[in-house]
Amino acid sequence: MSTESANPEERPNRRKVREGLVVSTTMDKTAVVAVVERVRHRRYNKTVQRTKKLYVHDEQNDVRIGDRVRVAETRPLSKTKRWRLVEVVERAR
């Protein structure tokens, strides 16, 4: 009997995938993506927005400021870079 589940989506160590907005492309092969997380406040039960900036590896330098992108967690690529670009969901107008 196999210990792995039949569905690969149910693996416990799956890499995280986030969607966010590109806020900076100044660095070479790196973009800064702002990811907004909506969480419920523990005491007041009000929805609060928390923004986190992720440093994303962009091999072709093809993203621009304002693009909506999907990023995936990866091994450490530099001191601060731990995410890679998966796809550009929507181009900036």
N, CA, C and O atoms as a GROMACS GRO file, in nm:
protein
  372
    1MET      N    1   0.084  -0.118   0.000
    1MET     CA    2   0.000   0.000   0.000
    1MET      C    3   0.089   0.125   0.000
    1MET      O    4   0.181   0.136   0.081
    2SER      N    5   0.062   0.218  -0.088
    2SER     CA    6   0.142   0.338  -0.103
    2SER      C    7   0.106   0.441   0.004
    2SER      O    8  -0.011   0.456   0.040
    3THR      N    9   0.208   0.512   0.056
    3THR     CA   10   0.182   0.615   0.156
    3THR      C   11   0.144   0.747   0.092
    3THR      O   12   0.084   0.833   0.157
    4GLU      N   13   0.178   0.765  -0.036
    4GLU     CA   14   0.141   0.888  -0.105
    4GLU      C   15  -0.006   0.883  -0.147
    4GLU      O   16  -0.057   0.777  -0.183
    5SER      N   17  -0.072   0.997  -0.141
    5SER     CA   18  -0.211   1.002  -0.184
    5SER      C   19  -0.218   1.002  -0.337
    5SER      O   20  -0.122   1.039  -0.404
    6ALA      N   21  -0.330   0.959  -0.390
    6ALA     CA   22  -0.347   0.949  -0.535
    6ALA      C   23  -0.349   1.088  -0.600
    6ALA      O   24  -0.302   1.104  -0.713
    7ASN      N   25  -0.403   1.187  -0.529
    7ASN     CA   26  -0.415   1.322  -0.584
    7ASN      C   27  -0.293   1.405  -0.542
    7ASN      O   28  -0.271   1.424  -0.422
    8PRO      N   29  -0.213   1.454  -0.637
    8PRO     CA   30  -0.094   1.532  -0.600
    8PRO      C   31  -0.128   1.666  -0.534
    8PRO      O   32  -0.043   1.724  -0.468
    9GLU      N   33  -0.252   1.715  -0.551
    9GLU     CA   34  -0.293   1.843  -0.490
    9GLU      C   35  -0.306   1.832  -0.339
    9GLU      O   36  -0.306   1.935  -0.271
   10GLU      N   37  -0.315   1.712  -0.284
   10GLU     CA   38  -0.338   1.695  -0.142
   10GLU      C   39  -0.210   1.671  -0.062
   10GLU      O   40  -0.216   1.638   0.056
   11ARG      N   41  -0.093   1.688  -0.126
   11ARG     CA   42   0.032   1.670  -0.055
   11ARG      C   43   0.050   1.779   0.049
   11ARG      O   44   0.018   1.895   0.022
   12PRO      N   45   0.098   1.745   0.169
   12PRO     CA   46   0.109   1.846   0.274
   12PRO      C   47   0.220   1.950   0.251
   12PRO      O   48   0.211   2.060   0.304
   13ASN      N   49   0.324   1.918   0.173
   13ASN     CA   50   0.436   2.009   0.154
   13ASN      C   51   0.430   2.083   0.021
   13ASN      O   52   0.534   2.112  -0.039
   14ARG      N   53   0.310   2.114  -0.025
   14ARG     CA   54   0.298   2.184  -0.151
   14ARG      C   55   0.347   2.328  -0.140
   14ARG      O   56   0.328   2.392  -0.037
   15ARG      N   57   0.410   2.378  -0.245
   15ARG     CA   58   0.462   2.515  -0.244
   15ARG      C   59   0.349   2.616  -0.248
   15ARG      O   60   0.246   2.595  -0.313
   16LYS      N   61   0.369   2.727  -0.179
   16LYS     CA   62   0.266   2.832  -0.173
   16LYS      C   63   0.261   2.907  -0.305
   16LYS      O   64   0.363   2.928  -0.370
   17VAL      N   65   0.141   2.949  -0.343
   17VAL     CA   66   0.120   3.030  -0.464
   17VAL      C   67   0.041   3.153  -0.421
   17VAL      O   68  -0.061   3.141  -0.352
   18ARG      N   69   0.087   3.269  -0.461
   18ARG     CA   70   0.020   3.395  -0.425
   18ARG      C   71  -0.004   3.476  -0.551
   18ARG      O   72   0.061   3.455  -0.654
   19GLU      N   73  -0.099   3.572  -0.543
   19GLU     CA   74  -0.127   3.662  -0.653
   19GLU      C   75  -0.115   3.804  -0.601
   19GLU      O   76  -0.167   3.836  -0.494
   20GLY      N   77  -0.047   3.890  -0.677
   20GLY     CA   78  -0.028   4.027  -0.630
   20GLY      C   79   0.001   4.124  -0.742
   20GLY      O   80  -0.002   4.088  -0.860
   21LEU      N   81   0.029   4.248  -0.703
   21LEU     CA   82   0.051   4.357  -0.797
   21LEU      C   83   0.199   4.395  -0.796
   21LEU      O   84   0.260   4.408  -0.690
   22VAL      N   85   0.258   4.413  -0.914
   22VAL     CA   86   0.399   4.452  -0.924
   22VAL      C   87   0.411   4.600  -0.886
   22VAL      O   88   0.344   4.685  -0.945
   23VAL      N   89   0.497   4.630  -0.788
   23VAL     CA   90   0.514   4.768  -0.744
   23VAL      C   91   0.650   4.825  -0.782
   23VAL      O   92   0.668   4.947  -0.781
   24SER      N   93   0.748   4.739  -0.816
   24SER     CA   94   0.880   4.788  -0.855
   24SER      C   95   0.949   4.687  -0.946
   24SER      O   96   0.940   4.566  -0.926
   25THR      N   97   1.018   4.740  -1.049
   25THR     CA   98   1.097   4.655  -1.140
   25THR      C   99   1.235   4.715  -1.161
   25THR      O  100   1.297   4.693  -1.265
   26THR      N  101   1.284   4.791  -1.065
   26THR     CA  102   1.411   4.861  -1.078
   26THR      C  103   1.530   4.765  -1.086
   26THR      O  104   1.624   4.789  -1.161
   27MET      N  105   1.526   4.656  -1.009
   27MET     CA  106   1.638   4.563  -1.005
   27MET      C  107   1.639   4.472  -1.128
   27MET      O  108   1.536   4.453  -1.193
   28ASP      N  109   1.756   4.417  -1.159
   28ASP     CA  110   1.771   4.328  -1.273
   28ASP      C  111   1.722   4.188  -1.235
   28ASP      O  112   1.764   4.132  -1.134
   29LYS      N  113   1.632   4.133  -1.316
   29LYS     CA  114   1.575   3.999  -1.296
   29LYS      C  115   1.501   3.983  -1.164
   29LYS      O  116   1.483   3.872  -1.115
   30THR      N  117   1.457   4.095  -1.106
   30THR     CA  118   1.384   4.091  -0.980
   30THR      C  119   1.270   4.192  -0.986
   30THR      O  120   1.286   4.304  -1.035
   31ALA      N  121   1.154   4.151  -0.935
   31ALA     CA  122   1.040   4.241  -0.924
   31ALA      C  123   0.990   4.235  -0.781
   31ALA      O  124   1.002   4.133  -0.714
   32VAL      N  125   0.934   4.347  -0.734
   32VAL     CA  126   0.874   4.351  -0.601
   32VAL      C  127   0.723   4.345  -0.621
   32VAL      O  128   0.665   4.427  -0.692
   33VAL      N  129   0.661   4.245  -0.557
   33VAL     CA  130   0.518   4.222  -0.572
   33VAL      C  131   0.450   4.243  -0.438
   33VAL      O  132   0.491   4.184  -0.338
   34ALA      N  133   0.346   4.327  -0.435
   34ALA     CA  134   0.269   4.350  -0.313
   34ALA      C  135   0.150   4.253  -0.311
   34ALA      O  136   0.066   4.255  -0.401
   35VAL      N  137   0.146   4.170  -0.208
   35VAL     CA  138   0.038   4.073  -0.193
   35VAL      C  139  -0.051   4.119  -0.079
   35VAL      O  140  -0.004   4.141   0.032
   36VAL      N  141  -0.181   4.134  -0.107
   36VAL     CA  142  -0.277   4.178  -0.005
   36VAL      C  143  -0.346   4.056   0.052
   36VAL      O  144  -0.401   3.974  -0.021
   37GLU      N  145  -0.341   4.045   0.186
   37GLU     CA  146  -0.406   3.935   0.255
   37GLU      C  147  -0.519   3.992   0.339
   37GLU      O  148  -0.498   4.086   0.415
   38ARG      N  149  -0.638   3.935   0.326
   38ARG     CA  150  -0.751   3.981   0.407
   38ARG      C  151  -0.773   3.883   0.521
   38ARG      O  152  -0.803   3.765   0.499
   39VAL      N  153  -0.757   3.932   0.644
   39VAL     CA  154  -0.774   3.847   0.762
   39VAL      C  155  -0.878   3.909   0.854
   39VAL      O  156  -0.899   4.030   0.853
   40ARG      N  157  -0.942   3.825   0.932
   40ARG     CA  158  -1.041   3.871   1.027
   40ARG      C  159  -0.972   3.904   1.158
   40ARG      O  160  -0.895   3.824   1.211
   41HIS      N  161  -1.001   4.023   1.211
   41HIS     CA  162  -0.943   4.064   1.339
   41HIS      C  163  -0.996   3.974   1.451
   41HIS      O  164  -1.116   3.948   1.458
   42ARG      N  165  -0.906   3.929   1.539
   42ARG     CA  166  -0.946   3.830   1.639
   42ARG      C  167  -1.048   3.884   1.737
   42ARG      O  168  -1.141   3.813   1.775
   43ARG      N  169  -1.032   4.008   1.778
   43ARG     CA  170  -1.125   4.063   1.877
   43ARG      C  171  -1.247   4.129   1.813
   43ARG      O  172  -1.360   4.104   1.855
   44TYR      N  173  -1.225   4.212   1.711
   44TYR     CA  174  -1.332   4.294   1.656
   44TYR      C  175  -1.403   4.232   1.536
   44TYR      O  176  -1.502   4.288   1.489
   45ASN      N  177  -1.355   4.120   1.487
   45ASN     CA  178  -1.416   4.048   1.374
   45ASN      C  179  -1.431   4.132   1.248
   45ASN      O  180  -1.511   4.100   1.161
   46LYS      N  181  -1.356   4.240   1.239
   46LYS     CA  182  -1.358   4.323   1.120
   46LYS      C  183  -1.250   4.271   1.024
   46LYS      O  184  -1.144   4.227   1.068
   47THR      N  185  -1.278   4.275   0.895
   47THR     CA  186  -1.180   4.230   0.796
   47THR      C  187  -1.072   4.336   0.782
   47THR      O  188  -1.102   4.453   0.756
   48VAL      N  189  -0.947   4.295   0.798
   48VAL     CA  190  -0.832   4.385   0.791
   48VAL      C  191  -0.745   4.342   0.674
   48VAL      O  192  -0.723   4.223   0.652
   49GLN      N  193  -0.694   4.441   0.598
   49GLN     CA  194  -0.604   4.411   0.487
   49GLN      C  195  -0.459   4.422   0.534
   49GLN      O  196  -0.420   4.523   0.593
   50ARG      N  197  -0.381   4.318   0.508
   50ARG     CA  198  -0.239   4.320   0.540
   50ARG      C  199  -0.162   4.305   0.410
   50ARG      O  200  -0.189   4.213   0.332
   51THR      N  201  -0.067   4.396   0.385
   51THR     CA  202   0.012   4.393   0.263
   51THR      C  203   0.152   4.342   0.294
   51THR      O  204   0.215   4.386   0.390
   52LYS      N  205   0.199   4.250   0.213
   52LYS     CA  206   0.335   4.198   0.227
   52LYS      C  207   0.405   4.213   0.093
   52LYS      O  208   0.347   4.182  -0.011
   53LYS      N  209   0.530   4.260   0.095
   53LYS     CA  210   0.607   4.275  -0.028
   53LYS      C  211   0.697   4.153  -0.046
   53LYS      O  212   0.772   4.116   0.045
   54LEU      N  213   0.688   4.091  -0.162
   54LEU     CA  214   0.768   3.973  -0.193
   54LEU      C  215   0.867   4.007  -0.304
   54LEU      O  216   0.832   4.076  -0.400
   55TYR      N  217   0.989   3.959  -0.290
   55TYR     CA  218   1.090   3.975  -0.396
   55TYR      C  219   1.081   3.853  -0.487
   55TYR      O  220   1.098   3.739  -0.442
   56VAL      N  221   1.055   3.878  -0.615
   56VAL     CA  222   1.023   3.771  -0.710
   56VAL      C  223   1.128   3.766  -0.820
   56VAL      O  224   1.168   3.869  -0.874
   57HIS      N  225   1.172   3.644  -0.853
   57HIS     CA  226   1.268   3.624  -0.962
   57HIS      C  227   1.194   3.630  -1.096
   57HIS      O  228   1.101   3.553  -1.119
   58ASP      N  229   1.236   3.722  -1.183
   58ASP     CA  230   1.176   3.742  -1.315
   58ASP      C  231   1.288   3.730  -1.418
   58ASP      O  232   1.355   3.828  -1.451
   59GLU      N  233   1.308   3.609  -1.469
   59GLU     CA  234   1.424   3.578  -1.554
   59GLU      C  235   1.431   3.665  -1.679
   59GLU      O  236   1.539   3.711  -1.716
   60GLN      N  237   1.316   3.690  -1.745
   60GLN     CA  238   1.317   3.765  -1.872
   60GLN      C  239   1.295   3.915  -1.854
   60GLN      O  240   1.293   3.988  -1.953
   61ASN      N  241   1.278   3.963  -1.733
   61ASN     CA  242   1.248   4.105  -1.708
   61ASN      C  243   1.126   4.151  -1.789
   61ASN      O  244   1.128   4.260  -1.846
   62ASP      N  245   1.021   4.069  -1.795
   62ASP     CA  246   0.906   4.103  -1.880
   62ASP      C  247   0.789   4.162  -1.805
   62ASP      O  248   0.689   4.197  -1.868
   63VAL      N  249   0.795   4.176  -1.673
   63VAL     CA  250   0.683   4.236  -1.601
   63VAL      C  251   0.704   4.386  -1.587
   63VAL      O  252   0.817   4.434  -1.582
   64ARG      N  253   0.594   4.460  -1.581
   64ARG     CA  254   0.596   4.605  -1.565
   64ARG      C  255   0.519   4.642  -1.439
   64ARG      O  256   0.442   4.562  -1.386
   65ILE      N  257   0.540   4.764  -1.392
   65ILE     CA  258   0.468   4.812  -1.273
   65ILE      C  259   0.319   4.814  -1.303
   65ILE      O  260   0.276   4.865  -1.407
   66GLY      N  261   0.240   4.759  -1.211
   66GLY     CA  262   0.095   4.756  -1.228
   66GLY      C  263   0.042   4.623  -1.279
   66GLY      O  264  -0.079   4.600  -1.277
   67ASP      N  265   0.130   4.535  -1.324
   67ASP     CA  266   0.085   4.403  -1.371
   67ASP      C  267   0.036   4.320  -1.252
   67ASP      O  268   0.092   4.328  -1.142
   68ARG      N  269  -0.067   4.240  -1.275
   68ARG     CA  270  -0.112   4.143  -1.175
   68ARG      C  271  -0.045   4.011  -1.210
   68ARG      O  272  -0.060   3.961  -1.322
   69VAL      N  273   0.029   3.954  -1.114
   69VAL     CA  274   0.108   3.834  -1.142
   69VAL      C  275   0.080   3.724  -1.039
   69VAL      O  276   0.032   3.751  -0.929
   70ARG      N  277   0.110   3.601  -1.080
   70ARG     CA  278   0.102   3.486  -0.989
   70ARG      C  279   0.245   3.441  -0.961
   70ARG      O  280   0.324   3.423  -1.054
   71VAL      N  281   0.278   3.423  -0.833
   71VAL     CA  282   0.413   3.383  -0.793
   71VAL      C  283   0.407   3.256  -0.710
   71VAL      O  284   0.306   3.227  -0.646
   72ALA      N  285   0.517   3.180  -0.712
   72ALA     CA  286   0.524   3.055  -0.637
   72ALA      C  287   0.649   3.055  -0.551
   72ALA      O  288   0.752   3.111  -0.588
   73GLU      N  289   0.638   2.992  -0.437
   73GLU     CA  290   0.750   2.979  -0.345
   73GLU      C  291   0.856   2.889  -0.406
   73GLU      O  292   0.824   2.793  -0.476
   74THR      N  293   0.983   2.921  -0.380
   74THR     CA  294   1.092   2.841  -0.433
   74THR      C  295   1.209   2.844  -0.335
   74THR      O  296   1.200   2.906  -0.229
   75ARG      N  297   1.317   2.777  -0.370
   75ARG     CA  298   1.435   2.777  -0.283
   75ARG      C  299   1.492   2.918  -0.276
   75ARG      O  300   1.463   2.999  -0.364
   76PRO      N  301   1.572   2.950  -0.174
   76PRO     CA  302   1.631   3.084  -0.166
   76PRO      C  303   1.722   3.112  -0.286
   76PRO      O  304   1.816   3.038  -0.313
   77LEU      N  305   1.691   3.220  -0.357
   77LEU     CA  306   1.769   3.258  -0.475
   77LEU      C  307   1.870   3.367  -0.441
   77LEU      O  308   1.969   3.384  -0.512
   78SER      N  309   1.846   3.441  -0.334
   78SER     CA  310   1.940   3.542  -0.285
   78SER      C  311   1.905   3.566  -0.138
   78SER      O  312   1.830   3.488  -0.078
   79LYS      N  313   1.959   3.672  -0.081
   79LYS     CA  314   1.935   3.699   0.061
   79LYS      C  315   1.786   3.721   0.089
   79LYS      O  316   1.736   3.677   0.193
   80THR      N  317   1.716   3.788  -0.001
   80THR     CA  318   1.575   3.820   0.023
   80THR      C  319   1.478   3.753  -0.074
   80THR      O  320   1.357   3.751  -0.050
   81LYS      N  321   1.529   3.697  -0.184
   81LYS     CA  322   1.442   3.643  -0.290
   81LYS      C  323   1.409   3.496  -0.266
   81LYS      O  324   1.497   3.411  -0.268
   82ARG      N  325   1.279   3.467  -0.244
   82ARG     CA  326   1.235   3.330  -0.222
   82ARG      C  327   1.112   3.294  -0.307
   82ARG      O  328   1.047   3.192  -0.282
   83TRP      N  329   1.081   3.376  -0.406
   83TRP     CA  330   0.964   3.354  -0.491
   83TRP      C  331   1.005   3.363  -0.636
   83TRP      O  332   1.102   3.431  -0.669
   84ARG      N  333   0.931   3.293  -0.725
   84ARG     CA  334   0.957   3.302  -0.868
   84ARG      C  335   0.827   3.333  -0.940
   84ARG      O  336   0.718   3.300  -0.893
   85LEU      N  337   0.839   3.396  -1.054
   85LEU     CA  338   0.724   3.434  -1.135
   85LEU      C  339   0.666   3.310  -1.204
   85LEU      O  340   0.739   3.236  -1.269
   86VAL      N  341   0.535   3.289  -1.189
   86VAL     CA  342   0.469   3.178  -1.256
   86VAL      C  343   0.404   3.226  -1.384
   86VAL      O  344   0.426   3.170  -1.491
   87GLU      N  345   0.322   3.332  -1.373
   87GLU     CA  346   0.256   3.386  -1.493
   87GLU      C  347   0.210   3.528  -1.468
   87GLU      O  348   0.194   3.571  -1.354
   88VAL      N  349   0.190   3.601  -1.577
   88VAL     CA  350   0.131   3.733  -1.571
   88VAL      C  351  -0.018   3.715  -1.593
   88VAL      O  352  -0.061   3.676  -1.702
   89VAL      N  353  -0.096   3.743  -1.490
   89VAL     CA  354  -0.242   3.723  -1.498
   89VAL      C  355  -0.306   3.833  -1.580
   89VAL      O  356  -0.391   3.807  -1.666
   90GLU      N  357  -0.264   3.958  -1.554
   90GLU     CA  358  -0.324   4.072  -1.624
   90GLU      C  359  -0.219   4.182  -1.642
   90GLU      O  360  -0.149   4.217  -1.547
   91ARG      N  361  -0.208   4.234  -1.763
   91ARG     CA  362  -0.113   4.341  -1.791
   91ARG      C  363  -0.170   4.476  -1.744
   91ARG      O  364  -0.291   4.497  -1.743
   92ALA      N  365  -0.080   4.567  -1.705
   92ALA     CA  366  -0.122   4.702  -1.665
   92ALA      C  367  -0.168   4.778  -1.788
   92ALA      O  368  -0.115   4.760  -1.897
   93ARG      N  369  -0.266   4.864  -1.767
   93ARG     CA  370  -0.317   4.944  -1.880
   93ARG      C  371  -0.243   5.075  -1.892
   93ARG      O  372  -0.273   5.154  -1.981
   0.00000   0.00000   0.00000
